[in-house]
């Protein structure tokens, strides 16, 4: 895959942003949505694991620290507890 240029343009007031992949506008709004970032990653060929509808208030994120593995383990435990 050829290298692509991602550009984020933010208004001087910080209240408006635009996200571009090359010359293509991906999203523009008060903030760039999660969906726009996921679409961008998909366009770039990045595999994204999506785990939806997780009630963050029910998770023990304090034990996760900054570890993705610990975070995924906490989510997996929550998923198992739902069944």
mmCIF file as gemmi writes it, N, C-alpha and C atoms, coordinates in Angstrom:
data_model
loop_
_atom_site.group_PDB
_atom_site.id
_atom_site.type_symbol
_atom_site.label_atom_id
_atom_site.label_alt_id
_atom_site.label_comp_id
_atom_site.label_asym_id
_atom_site.label_entity_id
_atom_site.label_seq_id
_atom_site.pdbx_PDB_ins_code
_atom_site.Cartn_x
_atom_site.Cartn_y
_atom_site.Cartn_z
_atom_site.occupancy
_atom_site.B_iso_or_equiv
_atom_site.pdbx_formal_charge
_atom_site.auth_seq_id
_atom_site.auth_asym_id
_atom_site.pdbx_PDB_model_num
ATOM 1 N N . UNK Axp A 1 ? 0.838 -1.176 0 1 0 ? 1 A 1
ATOM 2 C CA . UNK Axp A 1 ? 0 0 0 1 0 ? 1 A 1
ATOM 3 C C . UNK Axp A 1 ? 0.884 1.241 0 1 0 ? 1 A 1
ATOM 4 N N . UNK Axp A 2 ? 0.544 2.163 -0.841 1 0 ? 2 A 1
ATOM 5 C CA . UNK Axp A 2 ? 1.292 3.416 -0.889 1 0 ? 2 A 1
ATOM 6 C C . UNK Axp A 2 ? 1.001 4.226 0.361 1 0 ? 2 A 1
ATOM 7 N N . UNK Axp A 3 ? 1.99 4.984 0.775 1 0 ? 3 A 1
ATOM 8 C CA . UNK Axp A 3 ? 1.811 5.828 1.961 1 0 ? 3 A 1
ATOM 9 C C . UNK Axp A 3 ? 0.721 6.851 1.685 1 0 ? 3 A 1
ATOM 10 N N . UNK Axp A 4 ? -0.123 7.08 2.662 1 0 ? 4 A 1
ATOM 11 C CA . UNK Axp A 4 ? -1.206 8.055 2.548 1 0 ? 4 A 1
ATOM 12 C C . UNK Axp A 4 ? -0.961 9.171 3.548 1 0 ? 4 A 1
ATOM 13 N N . UNK Axp A 5 ? -1.449 10.323 3.201 1 0 ? 5 A 1
ATOM 14 C CA . UNK Axp A 5 ? -1.306 11.469 4.102 1 0 ? 5 A 1
ATOM 15 C C . UNK Axp A 5 ? -2.632 11.701 4.802 1 0 ? 5 A 1
ATOM 16 N N . UNK Axp A 6 ? -2.592 11.736 6.129 1 0 ? 6 A 1
ATOM 17 C CA . UNK Axp A 6 ? -3.757 12.066 6.942 1 0 ? 6 A 1
ATOM 18 C C . UNK Axp A 6 ? -3.546 13.475 7.449 1 0 ? 6 A 1
ATOM 19 N N . UNK Axp A 7 ? -4.573 14.313 7.265 1 0 ? 7 A 1
ATOM 20 C CA . UNK Axp A 7 ? -4.491 15.697 7.711 1 0 ? 7 A 1
ATOM 21 C C . UNK Axp A 7 ? -5.68 15.999 8.607 1 0 ? 7 A 1
ATOM 22 N N . UNK Axp A 8 ? -5.401 16.582 9.767 1 0 ? 8 A 1
ATOM 23 C CA . UNK Axp A 8 ? -6.45 17.05 10.667 1 0 ? 8 A 1
ATOM 24 C C . UNK Axp A 8 ? -6.319 18.568 10.723 1 0 ? 8 A 1
ATOM 25 N N . UNK Axp A 9 ? -7.399 19.248 10.369 1 0 ? 9 A 1
ATOM 26 C CA . UNK Axp A 9 ? -7.431 20.707 10.394 1 0 ? 9 A 1
ATOM 27 C C . UNK Axp A 9 ? -8.349 21.12 11.533 1 0 ? 9 A 1
ATOM 28 N N . UNK Axp A 10 ? -7.849 21.971 12.434 1 0 ? 10 A 1
ATOM 29 C CA . UNK Axp A 10 ? -8.621 22.405 13.599 1 0 ? 10 A 1
ATOM 30 C C . UNK Axp A 10 ? -8.726 23.928 13.564 1 0 ? 10 A 1
ATOM 31 N N . UNK Axp A 11 ? -9.933 24.427 13.773 1 0 ? 11 A 1
ATOM 32 C CA . UNK Axp A 11 ? -10.149 25.875 13.81 1 0 ? 11 A 1
ATOM 33 C C . UNK Axp A 11 ? -9.354 26.487 14.95 1 0 ? 11 A 1
ATOM 34 N N . UNK Axp A 12 ? -8.96 27.731 14.809 1 0 ? 12 A 1
ATOM 35 C CA . UNK Axp A 12 ? -8.169 28.384 15.849 1 0 ? 12 A 1
ATOM 36 C C . UNK Axp A 12 ? -8.906 28.428 17.178 1 0 ? 12 A 1
ATOM 37 N N . UNK Axp A 13 ? -10.23 28.399 17.139 1 0 ? 13 A 1
ATOM 38 C CA . UNK Axp A 13 ? -11.014 28.374 18.374 1 0 ? 13 A 1
ATOM 39 C C . UNK Axp A 13 ? -11.087 26.972 18.963 1 0 ? 13 A 1
ATOM 40 N N . UNK Axp A 14 ? -10.705 25.966 18.173 1 0 ? 14 A 1
ATOM 41 C CA . UNK Axp A 14 ? -10.733 24.582 18.637 1 0 ? 14 A 1
ATOM 42 C C . UNK Axp A 14 ? -12.109 23.95 18.594 1 0 ? 14 A 1
ATOM 43 N N . UNK Axp A 15 ? -13.106 24.68 18.084 1 0 ? 15 A 1
ATOM 44 C CA . UNK Axp A 15 ? -14.463 24.137 18.124 1 0 ? 15 A 1
ATOM 45 C C . UNK Axp A 15 ? -14.913 23.483 16.818 1 0 ? 15 A 1
ATOM 46 N N . UNK Axp A 16 ? -14.022 23.336 15.855 1 0 ? 16 A 1
ATOM 47 C CA . UNK Axp A 16 ? -14.378 22.679 14.592 1 0 ? 16 A 1
ATOM 48 C C . UNK Axp A 16 ? -13.15 21.973 14.038 1 0 ? 16 A 1
ATOM 49 N N . UNK Axp A 17 ? -13.349 20.765 13.5 1 0 ? 17 A 1
ATOM 50 C CA . UNK Axp A 17 ? -12.238 19.988 12.952 1 0 ? 17 A 1
ATOM 51 C C . UNK Axp A 17 ? -12.643 19.359 11.633 1 0 ? 17 A 1
ATOM 52 N N . UNK Axp A 18 ? -11.649 19.088 10.816 1 0 ? 18 A 1
ATOM 53 C CA . UNK Axp A 18 ? -11.864 18.364 9.559 1 0 ? 18 A 1
ATOM 54 C C . UNK Axp A 18 ? -10.764 17.322 9.432 1 0 ? 18 A 1
ATOM 55 N N . UNK Axp A 19 ? -11.144 16.13 8.96 1 0 ? 19 A 1
ATOM 56 C CA . UNK Axp A 19 ? -10.229 15.008 8.811 1 0 ? 19 A 1
ATOM 57 C C . UNK Axp A 19 ? -10.167 14.623 7.345 1 0 ? 19 A 1
ATOM 58 N N . UNK Axp A 20 ? -8.951 14.602 6.789 1 0 ? 20 A 1
ATOM 59 C CA . UNK Axp A 20 ? -8.742 14.27 5.381 1 0 ? 20 A 1
ATOM 60 C C . UNK Axp A 20 ? -7.826 13.068 5.238 1 0 ? 20 A 1
ATOM 61 N N . UNK Axp A 21 ? -8.096 12.231 4.25 1 0 ? 21 A 1
ATOM 62 C CA . UNK Axp A 21 ? -7.177 11.194 3.804 1 0 ? 21 A 1
ATOM 63 C C . UNK Axp A 21 ? -6.795 11.589 2.393 1 0 ? 21 A 1
ATOM 64 N N . UNK Axp A 22 ? -5.543 12.005 2.225 1 0 ? 22 A 1
ATOM 65 C CA . UNK Axp A 22 ? -5.154 12.592 0.948 1 0 ? 22 A 1
ATOM 66 C C . UNK Axp A 22 ? -5.981 13.851 0.746 1 0 ? 22 A 1
ATOM 67 N N . UNK Axp A 23 ? -6.683 13.928 -0.39 1 0 ? 23 A 1
ATOM 68 C CA . UNK Axp A 23 ? -7.552 15.069 -0.664 1 0 ? 23 A 1
ATOM 69 C C . UNK Axp A 23 ? -9.012 14.788 -0.317 1 0 ? 23 A 1
ATOM 70 N N . UNK Axp A 24 ? -9.298 13.585 0.183 1 0 ? 24 A 1
ATOM 71 C CA . UNK Axp A 24 ? -10.674 13.186 0.474 1 0 ? 24 A 1
ATOM 72 C C . UNK Axp A 24 ? -11.065 13.6 1.896 1 0 ? 24 A 1
ATOM 73 N N . UNK Axp A 25 ? -12.165 14.335 1.988 1 0 ? 25 A 1
ATOM 74 C CA . UNK Axp A 25 ? -12.698 14.711 3.296 1 0 ? 25 A 1
ATOM 75 C C . UNK Axp A 25 ? -13.375 13.492 3.908 1 0 ? 25 A 1
ATOM 76 N N . UNK Axp A 26 ? -12.898 13.062 5.066 1 0 ? 26 A 1
ATOM 77 C CA . UNK Axp A 26 ? -13.477 11.917 5.765 1 0 ? 26 A 1
ATOM 78 C C . UNK Axp A 26 ? -14.592 12.373 6.699 1 0 ? 26 A 1
ATOM 79 N N . UNK Axp A 27 ? -14.358 13.463 7.436 1 0 ? 27 A 1
ATOM 80 C CA . UNK Axp A 27 ? -15.357 13.972 8.378 1 0 ? 27 A 1
ATOM 81 C C . UNK Axp A 27 ? -15.013 15.401 8.739 1 0 ? 27 A 1
ATOM 82 N N . UNK Axp A 28 ? -16.042 16.167 9.081 1 0 ? 28 A 1
ATOM 83 C CA . UNK Axp A 28 ? -15.834 17.505 9.621 1 0 ? 28 A 1
ATOM 84 C C . UNK Axp A 28 ? -17.013 17.805 10.517 1 0 ? 28 A 1
ATOM 85 N N . UNK Axp A 29 ? -16.682 18.345 11.709 1 0 ? 29 A 1
ATOM 86 C CA . UNK Axp A 29 ? -17.712 18.602 12.699 1 0 ? 29 A 1
ATOM 87 C C . UNK Axp A 29 ? -17.071 19.281 13.905 1 0 ? 29 A 1
ATOM 88 N N . UNK Axp A 30 ? -17.838 19.391 14.982 1 0 ? 30 A 1
ATOM 89 C CA . UNK Axp A 30 ? -17.288 19.968 16.217 1 0 ? 30 A 1
ATOM 90 C C . UNK Axp A 30 ? -16.174 19.099 16.773 1 0 ? 30 A 1
ATOM 91 N N . UNK Axp A 31 ? -16.268 17.802 16.556 1 0 ? 31 A 1
ATOM 92 C CA . UNK Axp A 31 ? -15.185 16.881 16.898 1 0 ? 31 A 1
ATOM 93 C C . UNK Axp A 31 ? -15.25 15.728 15.898 1 0 ? 31 A 1
ATOM 94 N N . UNK Axp A 32 ? -14.131 15.09 15.68 1 0 ? 32 A 1
ATOM 95 C CA . UNK Axp A 32 ? -14.084 13.968 14.753 1 0 ? 32 A 1
ATOM 96 C C . UNK Axp A 32 ? -14.651 12.746 15.473 1 0 ? 32 A 1
ATOM 97 N N . UNK Axp A 33 ? -15.64 12.12 14.873 1 0 ? 33 A 1
ATOM 98 C CA . UNK Axp A 33 ? -16.325 11.011 15.528 1 0 ? 33 A 1
ATOM 99 C C . UNK Axp A 33 ? -15.483 9.735 15.531 1 0 ? 33 A 1
ATOM 100 N N . UNK Axp A 34 ? -15.801 8.867 16.456 1 0 ? 34 A 1
ATOM 101 C CA . UNK Axp A 34 ? -15.171 7.555 16.499 1 0 ? 34 A 1
ATOM 102 C C . UNK Axp A 34 ? -15.38 6.841 15.173 1 0 ? 34 A 1
ATOM 103 N N . UNK Axp A 35 ? -16.577 6.968 14.619 1 0 ? 35 A 1
ATOM 104 C CA . UNK Axp A 35 ? -16.891 6.304 13.346 1 0 ? 35 A 1
ATOM 105 C C . UNK Axp A 35 ? -15.985 6.8 12.227 1 0 ? 35 A 1
ATOM 106 N N . UNK Axp A 36 ? -15.688 8.086 12.199 1 0 ? 36 A 1
ATOM 107 C CA . UNK Axp A 36 ? -14.809 8.636 11.167 1 0 ? 36 A 1
ATOM 108 C C . UNK Axp A 36 ? -13.405 8.07 11.31 1 0 ? 36 A 1
ATOM 109 N N . UNK Axp A 37 ? -12.898 7.978 12.544 1 0 ? 37 A 1
ATOM 110 C CA . UNK Axp A 37 ? -11.564 7.407 12.759 1 0 ? 37 A 1
ATOM 111 C C . UNK Axp A 37 ? -11.539 5.938 12.349 1 0 ? 37 A 1
ATOM 112 N N . UNK Axp A 38 ? -12.615 5.186 12.677 1 0 ? 38 A 1
ATOM 113 C CA . UNK Axp A 38 ? -12.67 3.782 12.279 1 0 ? 38 A 1
ATOM 114 C C . UNK Axp A 38 ? -12.712 3.645 10.762 1 0 ? 38 A 1
ATOM 115 N N . UNK Axp A 39 ? -13.48 4.504 10.101 1 0 ? 39 A 1
ATOM 116 C CA . UNK Axp A 39 ? -13.514 4.496 8.628 1 0 ? 39 A 1
ATOM 117 C C . UNK Axp A 39 ? -12.142 4.796 8.054 1 0 ? 39 A 1
ATOM 118 N N . UNK Axp A 40 ? -11.447 5.746 8.642 1 0 ? 40 A 1
ATOM 119 C CA . UNK Axp A 40 ? -10.115 6.106 8.173 1 0 ? 40 A 1
ATOM 120 C C . UNK Axp A 40 ? -9.158 4.917 8.324 1 0 ? 40 A 1
ATOM 121 N N . UNK Axp A 41 ? -9.167 4.297 9.487 1 0 ? 41 A 1
ATOM 122 C CA . UNK Axp A 41 ? -8.302 3.136 9.7 1 0 ? 41 A 1
ATOM 123 C C . UNK Axp A 41 ? -8.619 2.025 8.705 1 0 ? 41 A 1
ATOM 124 N N . UNK Axp A 42 ? -9.906 1.807 8.448 1 0 ? 42 A 1
ATOM 125 C CA . UNK Axp A 42 ? -10.315 0.809 7.459 1 0 ? 42 A 1
ATOM 126 C C . UNK Axp A 42 ? -9.772 1.157 6.074 1 0 ? 42 A 1
ATOM 127 N N . UNK Axp A 43 ? -9.889 2.407 5.696 1 0 ? 43 A 1
ATOM 128 C CA . UNK Axp A 43 ? -9.366 2.872 4.4 1 0 ? 43 A 1
ATOM 129 C C . UNK Axp A 43 ? -7.86 2.631 4.285 1 0 ? 43 A 1
ATOM 130 N N . UNK Axp A 44 ? -7.171 2.737 5.418 1 0 ? 44 A 1
ATOM 131 C CA . UNK Axp A 44 ? -5.724 2.542 5.437 1 0 ? 44 A 1
ATOM 132 C C . UNK Axp A 44 ? -5.338 1.067 5.537 1 0 ? 44 A 1
ATOM 133 N N . UNK Axp A 45 ? -6.337 0.187 5.624 1 0 ? 45 A 1
ATOM 134 C CA . UNK Axp A 45 ? -6.068 -1.238 5.671 1 0 ? 45 A 1
ATOM 135 C C . UNK Axp A 45 ? -5.703 -1.761 7.046 1 0 ? 45 A 1
ATOM 136 N N . UNK Axp A 46 ? -6.025 -0.984 8.077 1 0 ? 46 A 1
ATOM 137 C CA . UNK Axp A 46 ? -5.733 -1.399 9.447 1 0 ? 46 A 1
ATOM 138 C C . UNK Axp A 46 ? -6.892 -2.252 9.947 1 0 ? 46 A 1
ATOM 139 N N . UNK Axp A 47 ? -6.57 -3.422 10.494 1 0 ? 47 A 1
ATOM 140 C CA . UNK Axp A 47 ? -7.605 -4.278 11.074 1 0 ? 47 A 1
ATOM 141 C C . UNK Axp A 47 ? -8.007 -3.703 12.419 1 0 ? 47 A 1
ATOM 142 N N . UNK Axp A 48 ? -9.298 -3.473 12.58 1 0 ? 48 A 1
ATOM 143 C CA . UNK Axp A 48 ? -9.816 -2.882 13.817 1 0 ? 48 A 1
ATOM 144 C C . UNK Axp A 48 ? -10.745 -3.89 14.479 1 0 ? 48 A 1
ATOM 145 N N . UNK Axp A 49 ? -10.437 -4.235 15.716 1 0 ? 49 A 1
ATOM 146 C CA . UNK Axp A 49 ? -11.312 -5.108 16.495 1 0 ? 49 A 1
ATOM 147 C C . UNK Axp A 49 ? -12.341 -4.221 17.176 1 0 ? 49 A 1
ATOM 148 N N . UNK Axp A 50 ? -13.606 -4.483 16.901 1 0 ? 50 A 1
ATOM 149 C CA . UNK Axp A 50 ? -14.676 -3.657 17.442 1 0 ? 50 A 1
ATOM 150 C C . UNK Axp A 50 ? -15.443 -4.434 18.503 1 0 ? 50 A 1
ATOM 151 N N . UNK Axp A 51 ? -15.488 -3.91 19.688 1 0 ? 51 A 1
ATOM 152 C CA . UNK Axp A 51 ? -16.265 -4.494 20.779 1 0 ? 51 A 1
ATOM 153 C C . UNK Axp A 51 ? -17.261 -3.424 21.185 1 0 ? 51 A 1
ATOM 154 N N . UNK Axp A 52 ? -18.542 -3.662 20.914 1 0 ? 52 A 1
ATOM 155 C CA . UNK Axp A 52 ? -19.564 -2.642 21.076 1 0 ? 52 A 1
ATOM 156 C C . UNK Axp A 52 ? -20.36 -2.812 22.361 1 0 ? 52 A 1
ATOM 157 N N . UNK Axp A 53 ? -21.002 -1.746 22.746 1 0 ? 53 A 1
ATOM 158 C CA . UNK Axp A 53 ? -21.99 -1.726 23.824 1 0 ? 53 A 1
ATOM 159 C C . UNK Axp A 53 ? -21.441 -2.181 25.17 1 0 ? 53 A 1
ATOM 160 N N . UNK Axp A 54 ? -20.241 -1.807 25.467 1 0 ? 54 A 1
ATOM 161 C CA . UNK Axp A 54 ? -19.637 -2.152 26.749 1 0 ? 54 A 1
ATOM 162 C C . UNK Axp A 54 ? -19.957 -1.041 27.747 1 0 ? 54 A 1
ATOM 163 N N . UNK Axp A 55 ? -20.599 -1.375 28.871 1 0 ? 55 A 1
ATOM 164 C CA . UNK Axp A 55 ? -20.923 -0.355 29.874 1 0 ? 55 A 1
ATOM 165 C C . UNK Axp A 55 ? -19.681 -0.037 30.709 1 0 ? 55 A 1
ATOM 166 N N . UNK Axp A 56 ? -18.952 0.968 30.317 1 0 ? 56 A 1
ATOM 167 C CA . UNK Axp A 56 ? -17.683 1.289 30.974 1 0 ? 56 A 1
ATOM 168 C C . UNK Axp A 56 ? -17.835 1.485 32.478 1 0 ? 56 A 1
ATOM 169 N N . UNK Axp A 57 ? -19.002 1.957 32.9 1 0 ? 57 A 1
ATOM 170 C CA . UNK Axp A 57 ? -19.181 2.173 34.337 1 0 ? 57 A 1
ATOM 171 C C . UNK Axp A 57 ? -19.191 0.855 35.117 1 0 ? 57 A 1
ATOM 172 N N . UNK Axp A 58 ? -19.437 -0.274 34.435 1 0 ? 58 A 1
ATOM 173 C CA . UNK Axp A 58 ? -19.445 -1.585 35.09 1 0 ? 58 A 1
ATOM 174 C C . UNK Axp A 58 ? -18.067 -2.256 35.089 1 0 ? 58 A 1
ATOM 175 N N . UNK Axp A 59 ? -17.122 -1.704 34.369 1 0 ? 59 A 1
ATOM 176 C CA . UNK Axp A 59 ? -15.801 -2.322 34.269 1 0 ? 59 A 1
ATOM 177 C C . UNK Axp A 59 ? -14.875 -1.801 35.355 1 0 ? 59 A 1
ATOM 178 N N . UNK Axp A 60 ? -13.936 -2.619 35.74 1 0 ? 60 A 1
ATOM 179 C CA . UNK Axp A 60 ? -12.925 -2.218 36.715 1 0 ? 60 A 1
ATOM 180 C C . UNK Axp A 60 ? -11.69 -1.736 35.945 1 0 ? 60 A 1
ATOM 181 N N . UNK Axp A 61 ? -11.8 -0.553 35.352 1 0 ? 61 A 1
ATOM 182 C CA . UNK Axp A 61 ? -10.719 -0.051 34.505 1 0 ? 61 A 1
ATOM 183 C C . UNK Axp A 61 ? -9.502 0.379 35.312 1 0 ? 61 A 1
ATOM 184 N N . UNK Axp A 62 ? -9.672 0.605 36.595 1 0 ? 62 A 1
ATOM 185 C CA . UNK Axp A 62 ? -8.545 0.98 37.437 1 0 ? 62 A 1
ATOM 186 C C . UNK Axp A 62 ? -7.463 -0.077 37.46 1 0 ? 62 A 1
ATOM 187 N N . UNK Axp A 63 ? -7.844 -1.34 37.351 1 0 ? 63 A 1
ATOM 188 C CA . UNK Axp A 63 ? -6.847 -2.415 37.371 1 0 ? 63 A 1
ATOM 189 C C . UNK Axp A 63 ? -6.14 -2.574 36.032 1 0 ? 63 A 1
ATOM 190 N N . UNK Axp A 64 ? -6.659 -1.923 35.012 1 0 ? 64 A 1
ATOM 191 C CA . UNK Axp A 64 ? -6.093 -2.078 33.664 1 0 ? 64 A 1
ATOM 192 C C . UNK Axp A 64 ? -4.86 -1.215 33.444 1 0 ? 64 A 1
ATOM 193 N N . UNK Axp A 65 ? -4.781 -0.084 34.144 1 0 ? 65 A 1
ATOM 194 C CA . UNK Axp A 65 ? -3.675 0.835 33.897 1 0 ? 65 A 1
ATOM 195 C C . UNK Axp A 65 ? -3.698 1.259 32.441 1 0 ? 65 A 1
ATOM 196 N N . UNK Axp A 66 ? -2.549 1.209 31.796 1 0 ? 66 A 1
ATOM 197 C CA . UNK Axp A 66 ? -2.466 1.585 30.387 1 0 ? 66 A 1
ATOM 198 C C . UNK Axp A 66 ? -2.261 0.37 29.5 1 0 ? 66 A 1
ATOM 199 N N . UNK Axp A 67 ? -2.573 -0.819 30.019 1 0 ? 67 A 1
ATOM 200 C CA . UNK Axp A 67 ? -2.338 -2.055 29.289 1 0 ? 67 A 1
ATOM 201 C C . UNK Axp A 67 ? -3.553 -2.434 28.448 1 0 ? 67 A 1
ATOM 202 N N . UNK Axp A 68 ? -3.367 -2.546 27.136 1 0 ? 68 A 1
ATOM 203 C CA . UNK Axp A 68 ? -4.437 -2.986 26.254 1 0 ? 68 A 1
ATOM 204 C C . UNK Axp A 68 ? -4.838 -4.411 26.587 1 0 ? 68 A 1
ATOM 205 N N . UNK Axp A 69 ? -3.867 -5.259 26.897 1 0 ? 69 A 1
ATOM 206 C CA . UNK Axp A 69 ? -4.171 -6.658 27.228 1 0 ? 69 A 1
ATOM 207 C C . UNK Axp A 69 ? -5.07 -6.735 28.455 1 0 ? 69 A 1
ATOM 208 N N . UNK Axp A 70 ? -4.763 -5.949 29.491 1 0 ? 70 A 1
ATOM 209 C CA . UNK Axp A 70 ? -5.579 -5.953 30.704 1 0 ? 70 A 1
ATOM 210 C C . UNK Axp A 70 ? -6.967 -5.393 30.418 1 0 ? 70 A 1
ATOM 211 N N . UNK Axp A 71 ? -7.044 -4.376 29.587 1 0 ? 71 A 1
ATOM 212 C CA . UNK Axp A 71 ? -8.332 -3.801 29.215 1 0 ? 71 A 1
ATOM 213 C C . UNK Axp A 71 ? -9.174 -4.839 28.484 1 0 ? 71 A 1
ATOM 214 N N . UNK Axp A 72 ? -8.565 -5.537 27.508 1 0 ? 72 A 1
ATOM 215 C CA . UNK Axp A 72 ? -9.295 -6.552 26.752 1 0 ? 72 A 1
ATOM 216 C C . UNK Axp A 72 ? -9.729 -7.7 27.662 1 0 ? 72 A 1
ATOM 217 N N . UNK Axp A 73 ? -8.913 -8.049 28.643 1 0 ? 73 A 1
ATOM 218 C CA . UNK Axp A 73 ? -9.27 -9.104 29.595 1 0 ? 73 A 1
ATOM 219 C C . UNK Axp A 73 ? -10.488 -8.682 30.419 1 0 ? 73 A 1
ATOM 220 N N . UNK Axp A 74 ? -10.501 -7.433 30.864 1 0 ? 74 A 1
ATOM 221 C CA . UNK Axp A 74 ? -11.633 -6.924 31.638 1 0 ? 74 A 1
ATOM 222 C C . UNK Axp A 74 ? -12.906 -6.952 30.791 1 0 ? 74 A 1
ATOM 223 N N . UNK Axp A 75 ? -12.821 -6.561 29.531 1 0 ? 75 A 1
ATOM 224 C CA . UNK Axp A 75 ? -13.984 -6.587 28.632 1 0 ? 75 A 1
ATOM 225 C C . UNK Axp A 75 ? -14.423 -8.034 28.413 1 0 ? 75 A 1
ATOM 226 N N . UNK Axp A 76 ? -13.471 -8.941 28.196 1 0 ? 76 A 1
ATOM 227 C CA . UNK Axp A 76 ? -13.807 -10.351 27.988 1 0 ? 76 A 1
ATOM 228 C C . UNK Axp A 76 ? -14.538 -10.917 29.201 1 0 ? 76 A 1
ATOM 229 N N . UNK Axp A 77 ? -14.065 -10.593 30.406 1 0 ? 77 A 1
ATOM 230 C CA . UNK Axp A 77 ? -14.741 -11.052 31.62 1 0 ? 77 A 1
ATOM 231 C C . UNK Axp A 77 ? -16.16 -10.512 31.689 1 0 ? 77 A 1
ATOM 232 N N . UNK Axp A 78 ? -16.343 -9.27 31.296 1 0 ? 78 A 1
ATOM 233 C CA . UNK Axp A 78 ? -17.681 -8.667 31.28 1 0 ? 78 A 1
ATOM 234 C C . UNK Axp A 78 ? -18.566 -9.389 30.273 1 0 ? 78 A 1
ATOM 235 N N . UNK Axp A 79 ? -18.032 -9.693 29.092 1 0 ? 79 A 1
ATOM 236 C CA . UNK Axp A 79 ? -18.809 -10.392 28.073 1 0 ? 79 A 1
ATOM 237 C C . UNK Axp A 79 ? -19.268 -11.755 28.584 1 0 ? 79 A 1
ATOM 238 N N . UNK Axp A 80 ? -18.371 -12.486 29.253 1 0 ? 80 A 1
ATOM 239 C CA . UNK Axp A 80 ? -18.697 -13.809 29.803 1 0 ? 80 A 1
ATOM 240 C C . UNK Axp A 80 ? -19.785 -13.669 30.872 1 0 ? 80 A 1
ATOM 241 N N . UNK Axp A 81 ? -19.715 -12.629 31.685 1 0 ? 81 A 1
ATOM 242 C CA . UNK Axp A 81 ? -20.68 -12.447 32.769 1 0 ? 81 A 1
ATOM 243 C C . UNK Axp A 81 ? -22.082 -12.162 32.229 1 0 ? 81 A 1
ATOM 244 N N . UNK Axp A 82 ? -22.185 -11.714 30.996 1 0 ? 82 A 1
ATOM 245 C CA . UNK Axp A 82 ? -23.487 -11.414 30.394 1 0 ? 82 A 1
ATOM 246 C C . UNK Axp A 82 ? -24.225 -12.674 29.987 1 0 ? 82 A 1
ATOM 247 N N . UNK Axp A 83 ? -23.492 -13.768 29.774 1 0 ? 83 A 1
ATOM 248 C CA . UNK Axp A 83 ? -24.126 -14.99 29.259 1 0 ? 83 A 1
ATOM 249 C C . UNK Axp A 83 ? -24.597 -15.895 30.356 1 0 ? 83 A 1
